[in-house]
């Protein structure tokens, strides 16, 4: 990786540098030559290895909450401070904290995890510029492929908390909502923090997507909006308790079915 480091204090209107090809970029390139087919086939082993490494590293962190938000948020921003407090309260409620491992909101969340004394995990990603890991990580894992990294965010978390952010944050938000809507994951709360930031998006969902039949009215219930760190921790804790009750009930039904089928 090169020596160009992302500076979160830089002018946010400036575009990110693009100085070398990442593994994601190589994977997604169009196949223009026949020998690329062979290269893509061998790349499967690298992807498999990345999954294995991620599973081994993440398997011991316990029940986590993944927290997302802009890498460009500065420590003197009120949202940064709210993120620290949210992560601290979630940690005190017994949840590990998982982030993208970089600066901004990711740093704030990992900082809150450290204050609570719980596992502070960063899943970093190879980018055309070198994103530095923040200093509040207990576990730092590097990924080449976005889709492998995103699997870890969901697999080892019981909830997502989404702070104000850009395209990457939106990507995580809508991927989570899609997985829940299609029943790929169950009992998985998604919390949006910052009503002033998110209200325009939510208004558009209610006034445009819903009336045109692109989503169902119950899909709106998949999102919990708040400005209170304590409410985030309370909501996720209650949903996690409800999840455990539901799993016990499902287990009882399965055992009853097995006995009845003998």
TORKOL-4160 file (C-alpha; in steps of 0.2 Angstrom, whole numbers, padded with zeros to 4 digits, m for minus):
262
<pt num="1" X="0000" Y="0000" Z="0000"/>
<pt num="2" X="0006" Y="0017" Z="m0004"/>
<pt num="3" X="0011" Y="0031" Z="0009"/>
<pt num="4" X="m0005" Y="0042" Z="0005"/>
<pt num="5" X="m0014" Y="0043" Z="0021"/>
<pt num="6" X="m0032" Y="0049" Z="0022"/>
<pt num="7" X="m0033" Y="0065" Z="0033"/>
<pt num="8" X="m0050" Y="0066" Z="0041"/>
<pt num="9" X="m0047" Y="0085" Z="0044"/>
<pt num="10" X="m0045" Y="0088" Z="0026"/>
<pt num="11" X="m0058" Y="0098" Z="0016"/>
<pt num="12" X="m0073" Y="0085" Z="0014"/>
<pt num="13" X="m0077" Y="0092" Z="m0003"/>
<pt num="14" X="m0060" Y="0086" Z="m0010"/>
<pt num="15" X="m0061" Y="0069" Z="m0019"/>
<pt num="16" X="m0052" Y="0054" Z="m0012"/>
<pt num="17" X="m0036" Y="0050" Z="m0021"/>
<pt num="18" X="m0036" Y="0035" Z="m0032"/>
<pt num="19" X="m0018" Y="0030" Z="m0034"/>
<pt num="20" X="m0017" Y="0011" Z="m0036"/>
<pt num="21" X="m0028" Y="m0004" Z="m0040"/>
<pt num="22" X="m0036" Y="m0013" Z="m0025"/>
<pt num="23" X="m0041" Y="m0031" Z="m0025"/>
<pt num="24" X="m0060" Y="m0026" Z="m0026"/>
<pt num="25" X="m0056" Y="m0016" Z="m0042"/>
<pt num="26" X="m0047" Y="m0030" Z="m0050"/>
<pt num="27" X="m0061" Y="m0043" Z="m0046"/>
<pt num="28" X="m0074" Y="m0031" Z="m0053"/>
<pt num="29" X="m0065" Y="m0027" Z="m0069"/>
<pt num="30" X="m0073" Y="m0033" Z="m0085"/>
<pt num="31" X="m0065" Y="m0049" Z="m0093"/>
<pt num="32" X="m0057" Y="m0042" Z="m0109"/>
<pt num="33" X="m0044" Y="m0056" Z="m0111"/>
<pt num="34" X="m0046" Y="m0075" Z="m0110"/>
<pt num="35" X="m0032" Y="m0077" Z="m0098"/>
<pt num="36" X="m0041" Y="m0066" Z="m0085"/>
<pt num="37" X="m0053" Y="m0081" Z="m0083"/>
<pt num="38" X="m0039" Y="m0091" Z="m0075"/>
<pt num="39" X="m0034" Y="m0076" Z="m0064"/>
<pt num="40" X="m0052" Y="m0074" Z="m0058"/>
<pt num="41" X="m0053" Y="m0093" Z="m0054"/>
<pt num="42" X="m0037" Y="m0092" Z="m0043"/>
<pt num="43" X="m0043" Y="m0077" Z="m0034"/>
<pt num="44" X="m0057" Y="m0088" Z="m0026"/>
<pt num="45" X="m0044" Y="m0095" Z="m0015"/>
<pt num="46" X="m0038" Y="m0078" Z="m0009"/>
<pt num="47" X="m0056" Y="m0074" Z="m0005"/>
<pt num="48" X="m0059" Y="m0090" Z="0004"/>
<pt num="49" X="m0043" Y="m0087" Z="0014"/>
<pt num="50" X="m0050" Y="m0069" Z="0019"/>
<pt num="51" X="m0066" Y="m0077" Z="0025"/>
<pt num="52" X="m0057" Y="m0090" Z="0036"/>
<pt num="53" X="m0045" Y="m0077" Z="0043"/>
<pt num="54" X="m0060" Y="m0066" Z="0047"/>
<pt num="55" X="m0070" Y="m0080" Z="0055"/>
<pt num="56" X="m0055" Y="m0085" Z="0066"/>
<pt num="57" X="m0052" Y="m0067" Z="0072"/>
<pt num="58" X="m0070" Y="m0062" Z="0075"/>
<pt num="59" X="m0076" Y="m0078" Z="0083"/>
<pt num="60" X="m0070" Y="m0074" Z="0100"/>
<pt num="61" X="m0077" Y="m0056" Z="0102"/>
<pt num="62" X="m0094" Y="m0061" Z="0109"/>
<pt num="63" X="m0111" Y="m0052" Z="0104"/>
<pt num="64" X="m0106" Y="m0036" Z="0095"/>
<pt num="65" X="m0115" Y="m0020" Z="0089"/>
<pt num="66" X="m0108" Y="m0013" Z="0072"/>
<pt num="67" X="m0107" Y="0006" Z="0072"/>
<pt num="68" X="m0105" Y="0016" Z="0056"/>
<pt num="69" X="m0103" Y="0034" Z="0051"/>
<pt num="70" X="m0092" Y="0046" Z="0042"/>
<pt num="71" X="m0073" Y="0045" Z="0043"/>
<pt num="72" X="m0073" Y="0063" Z="0041"/>
<pt num="73" X="m0081" Y="0068" Z="0057"/>
<pt num="74" X="m0069" Y="0077" Z="0069"/>
<pt num="75" X="m0068" Y="0075" Z="0088"/>
<pt num="76" X="m0075" Y="0092" Z="0091"/>
<pt num="77" X="m0091" Y="0087" Z="0082"/>
<pt num="78" X="m0106" Y="0084" Z="0094"/>
<pt num="79" X="m0110" Y="0069" Z="0084"/>
<pt num="80" X="m0093" Y="0062" Z="0088"/>
<pt num="81" X="m0096" Y="0064" Z="0106"/>
<pt num="82" X="m0113" Y="0056" Z="0105"/>
<pt num="83" X="m0105" Y="0041" Z="0097"/>
<pt num="84" X="m0092" Y="0039" Z="0111"/>
<pt num="85" X="m0106" Y="0039" Z="0123"/>
<pt num="86" X="m0117" Y="0028" Z="0113"/>
<pt num="87" X="m0103" Y="0015" Z="0112"/>
<pt num="88" X="m0099" Y="0016" Z="0130"/>
<pt num="89" X="m0117" Y="0013" Z="0135"/>
<pt num="90" X="m0118" Y="m0002" Z="0123"/>
<pt num="91" X="m0102" Y="m0009" Z="0130"/>
<pt num="92" X="m0108" Y="m0007" Z="0148"/>
<pt num="93" X="m0124" Y="m0017" Z="0142"/>
<pt num="94" X="m0112" Y="m0031" Z="0137"/>
<pt num="95" X="m0110" Y="m0028" Z="0119"/>
<pt num="96" X="m0093" Y="m0028" Z="0110"/>
<pt num="97" X="m0091" Y="m0014" Z="0097"/>
<pt num="98" X="m0087" Y="m0017" Z="0079"/>
<pt num="99" X="m0082" Y="m0003" Z="0067"/>
<pt num="100" X="m0073" Y="0000" Z="0051"/>
<pt num="101" X="m0057" Y="0003" Z="0061"/>
<pt num="102" X="m0053" Y="0020" Z="0054"/>
<pt num="103" X="m0055" Y="0039" Z="0060"/>
<pt num="104" X="m0070" Y="0049" Z="0063"/>
<pt num="105" X="m0086" Y="0040" Z="0069"/>
<pt num="106" X="m0077" Y="0024" Z="0069"/>
<pt num="107" X="m0064" Y="0031" Z="0081"/>
<pt num="108" X="m0077" Y="0038" Z="0092"/>
<pt num="109" X="m0086" Y="0021" Z="0093"/>
<pt num="110" X="m0070" Y="0012" Z="0097"/>
<pt num="111" X="m0066" Y="0025" Z="0110"/>
<pt num="112" X="m0082" Y="0022" Z="0119"/>
<pt num="113" X="m0079" Y="0003" Z="0119"/>
<pt num="114" X="m0062" Y="0006" Z="0127"/>
<pt num="115" X="m0071" Y="0017" Z="0141"/>
<pt num="116" X="m0083" Y="0003" Z="0144"/>
<pt num="117" X="m0069" Y="m0011" Z="0144"/>
<pt num="118" X="m0077" Y="m0022" Z="0131"/>
<pt num="119" X="m0069" Y="m0029" Z="0115"/>
<pt num="120" X="m0065" Y="m0015" Z="0102"/>
<pt num="121" X="m0064" Y="m0022" Z="0085"/>
<pt num="122" X="m0059" Y="m0013" Z="0068"/>
<pt num="123" X="m0062" Y="m0021" Z="0051"/>
<pt num="124" X="m0051" Y="m0011" Z="0040"/>
<pt num="125" X="m0052" Y="m0011" Z="0021"/>
<pt num="126" X="m0039" Y="m0009" Z="0008"/>
<pt num="127" X="m0042" Y="0007" Z="m0001"/>
<pt num="128" X="m0033" Y="0017" Z="m0015"/>
<pt num="129" X="m0027" Y="0028" Z="m0001"/>
<pt num="130" X="m0021" Y="0021" Z="0016"/>
<pt num="131" X="m0034" Y="0023" Z="0029"/>
<pt num="132" X="m0025" Y="0023" Z="0046"/>
<pt num="133" X="m0032" Y="0012" Z="0060"/>
<pt num="134" X="m0037" Y="0022" Z="0075"/>
<pt num="135" X="m0029" Y="0020" Z="0092"/>
<pt num="136" X="m0043" Y="0013" Z="0101"/>
<pt num="137" X="m0043" Y="m0005" Z="0094"/>
<pt num="138" X="m0040" Y="m0021" Z="0103"/>
<pt num="139" X="m0043" Y="m0031" Z="0087"/>
<pt num="140" X="m0038" Y="m0025" Z="0070"/>
<pt num="141" X="m0042" Y="m0035" Z="0055"/>
<pt num="142" X="m0038" Y="m0030" Z="0037"/>
<pt num="143" X="m0049" Y="m0035" Z="0022"/>
<pt num="144" X="m0046" Y="m0033" Z="0004"/>
<pt num="145" X="m0064" Y="m0036" Z="m0002"/>
<pt num="146" X="m0079" Y="m0026" Z="0004"/>
<pt num="147" X="m0091" Y="m0040" Z="0003"/>
<pt num="148" X="m0080" Y="m0051" Z="0015"/>
<pt num="149" X="m0079" Y="m0036" Z="0027"/>
<pt num="150" X="m0097" Y="m0033" Z="0026"/>
<pt num="151" X="m0101" Y="m0051" Z="0030"/>
<pt num="152" X="m0091" Y="m0049" Z="0046"/>
<pt num="153" X="m0101" Y="m0033" Z="0051"/>
<pt num="154" X="m0117" Y="m0043" Z="0050"/>
<pt num="155" X="m0112" Y="m0060" Z="0056"/>
<pt num="156" X="m0104" Y="m0055" Z="0072"/>
<pt num="157" X="m0116" Y="m0041" Z="0077"/>
<pt num="158" X="m0134" Y="m0041" Z="0084"/>
<pt num="159" X="m0138" Y="m0024" Z="0078"/>
<pt num="160" X="m0132" Y="m0009" Z="0068"/>
<pt num="161" X="m0131" Y="0009" Z="0074"/>
<pt num="162" X="m0129" Y="0021" Z="0059"/>
<pt num="163" X="m0122" Y="0039" Z="0063"/>
<pt num="164" X="m0122" Y="0053" Z="0050"/>
<pt num="165" X="m0111" Y="0047" Z="0035"/>
<pt num="166" X="m0109" Y="0047" Z="0016"/>
<pt num="167" X="m0110" Y="0034" Z="0003"/>
<pt num="168" X="m0102" Y="0020" Z="0013"/>
<pt num="169" X="m0113" Y="0023" Z="0027"/>
<pt num="170" X="m0128" Y="0022" Z="0016"/>
<pt num="171" X="m0122" Y="0006" Z="0009"/>
<pt num="172" X="m0121" Y="m0002" Z="0026"/>
<pt num="173" X="m0139" Y="0005" Z="0030"/>
<pt num="174" X="m0148" Y="m0001" Z="0015"/>
<pt num="175" X="m0139" Y="m0018" Z="0014"/>
<pt num="176" X="m0144" Y="m0021" Z="0032"/>
<pt num="177" X="m0162" Y="m0016" Z="0028"/>
<pt num="178" X="m0162" Y="m0028" Z="0013"/>
<pt num="179" X="m0156" Y="m0043" Z="0023"/>
<pt num="180" X="m0169" Y="m0040" Z="0036"/>
<pt num="181" X="m0183" Y="m0037" Z="0023"/>
<pt num="182" X="m0179" Y="m0053" Z="0014"/>
<pt num="183" X="m0178" Y="m0063" Z="0030"/>
<pt num="184" X="m0159" Y="m0066" Z="0028"/>
<pt num="185" X="m0157" Y="m0060" Z="0046"/>
<pt num="186" X="m0170" Y="m0060" Z="0059"/>
<pt num="187" X="m0172" Y="m0049" Z="0075"/>
<pt num="188" X="m0159" Y="m0037" Z="0069"/>
<pt num="189" X="m0162" Y="m0019" Z="0075"/>
<pt num="190" X="m0156" Y="m0004" Z="0064"/>
<pt num="191" X="m0154" Y="0012" Z="0073"/>
<pt num="192" X="m0152" Y="0029" Z="0064"/>
<pt num="193" X="m0144" Y="0042" Z="0076"/>
<pt num="194" X="m0147" Y="0060" Z="0072"/>
<pt num="195" X="m0165" Y="0065" Z="0067"/>
<pt num="196" X="m0159" Y="0081" Z="0059"/>
<pt num="197" X="m0148" Y="0072" Z="0047"/>
<pt num="198" X="m0159" Y="0057" Z="0043"/>
<pt num="199" X="m0176" Y="0066" Z="0043"/>
<pt num="200" X="m0175" Y="0071" Z="0024"/>
<pt num="201" X="m0171" Y="0053" Z="0019"/>
<pt num="202" X="m0185" Y="0045" Z="0030"/>
<pt num="203" X="m0197" Y="0058" Z="0023"/>
<pt num="204" X="m0193" Y="0053" Z="0005"/>
<pt num="205" X="m0195" Y="0035" Z="0010"/>
<pt num="206" X="m0212" Y="0038" Z="0017"/>
<pt num="207" X="m0219" Y="0050" Z="0004"/>
<pt num="208" X="m0211" Y="0043" Z="m0012"/>
<pt num="209" X="m0206" Y="0025" Z="m0010"/>
<pt num="210" X="m0221" Y="0019" Z="0001"/>
<pt num="211" X="m0235" Y="0028" Z="m0010"/>
<pt num="212" X="m0228" Y="0020" Z="m0026"/>
<pt num="213" X="m0228" Y="0003" Z="m0018"/>
<pt num="214" X="m0209" Y="0001" Z="m0019"/>
<pt num="215" X="m0209" Y="m0005" Z="0000"/>
<pt num="216" X="m0223" Y="m0011" Z="0012"/>
<pt num="217" X="m0229" Y="0000" Z="0027"/>
<pt num="218" X="m0221" Y="m0013" Z="0039"/>
<pt num="219" X="m0204" Y="m0010" Z="0031"/>
<pt num="220" X="m0204" Y="0007" Z="0040"/>
<pt num="221" X="m0204" Y="m0002" Z="0056"/>
<pt num="222" X="m0187" Y="m0009" Z="0052"/>
<pt num="223" X="m0179" Y="0008" Z="0057"/>
<pt num="224" X="m0177" Y="0016" Z="0074"/>
<pt num="225" X="m0173" Y="0034" Z="0074"/>
<pt num="226" X="m0166" Y="0043" Z="0090"/>
<pt num="227" X="m0155" Y="0057" Z="0096"/>
<pt num="228" X="m0152" Y="0049" Z="0113"/>
<pt num="229" X="m0137" Y="0037" Z="0117"/>
<pt num="230" X="m0146" Y="0030" Z="0132"/>
<pt num="231" X="m0161" Y="0026" Z="0120"/>
<pt num="232" X="m0150" Y="0017" Z="0108"/>
<pt num="233" X="m0143" Y="0005" Z="0122"/>
<pt num="234" X="m0160" Y="0002" Z="0129"/>
<pt num="235" X="m0168" Y="m0002" Z="0112"/>
<pt num="236" X="m0154" Y="m0014" Z="0107"/>
<pt num="237" X="m0154" Y="m0022" Z="0124"/>
<pt num="238" X="m0173" Y="m0025" Z="0124"/>
<pt num="239" X="m0173" Y="m0032" Z="0106"/>
<pt num="240" X="m0158" Y="m0044" Z="0111"/>
<pt num="241" X="m0169" Y="m0050" Z="0125"/>
<pt num="242" X="m0183" Y="m0052" Z="0114"/>
<pt num="243" X="m0172" Y="m0061" Z="0102"/>
<pt num="244" X="m0167" Y="m0074" Z="0115"/>
<pt num="245" X="m0185" Y="m0077" Z="0120"/>
<pt num="246" X="m0190" Y="m0080" Z="0102"/>
<pt num="247" X="m0175" Y="m0092" Z="0100"/>
<pt num="248" X="m0180" Y="m0102" Z="0115"/>
<pt num="249" X="m0198" Y="m0103" Z="0109"/>
<pt num="250" X="m0192" Y="m0109" Z="0092"/>
<pt num="251" X="m0181" Y="m0122" Z="0100"/>
<pt num="252" X="m0196" Y="m0129" Z="0110"/>
<pt num="253" X="m0206" Y="m0130" Z="0094"/>
<pt num="254" X="m0192" Y="m0139" Z="0085"/>
<pt num="255" X="m0190" Y="m0152" Z="0099"/>
<pt num="256" X="m0209" Y="m0154" Z="0100"/>
<pt num="257" X="m0210" Y="m0158" Z="0082"/>
<pt num="258" X="m0195" Y="m0170" Z="0083"/>
<pt num="259" X="m0204" Y="m0180" Z="0097"/>
<pt num="260" X="m0220" Y="m0180" Z="0088"/>
<pt num="261" X="m0213" Y="m0186" Z="0072"/>
<pt num="262" X="m0205" Y="m0202" Z="0080"/>
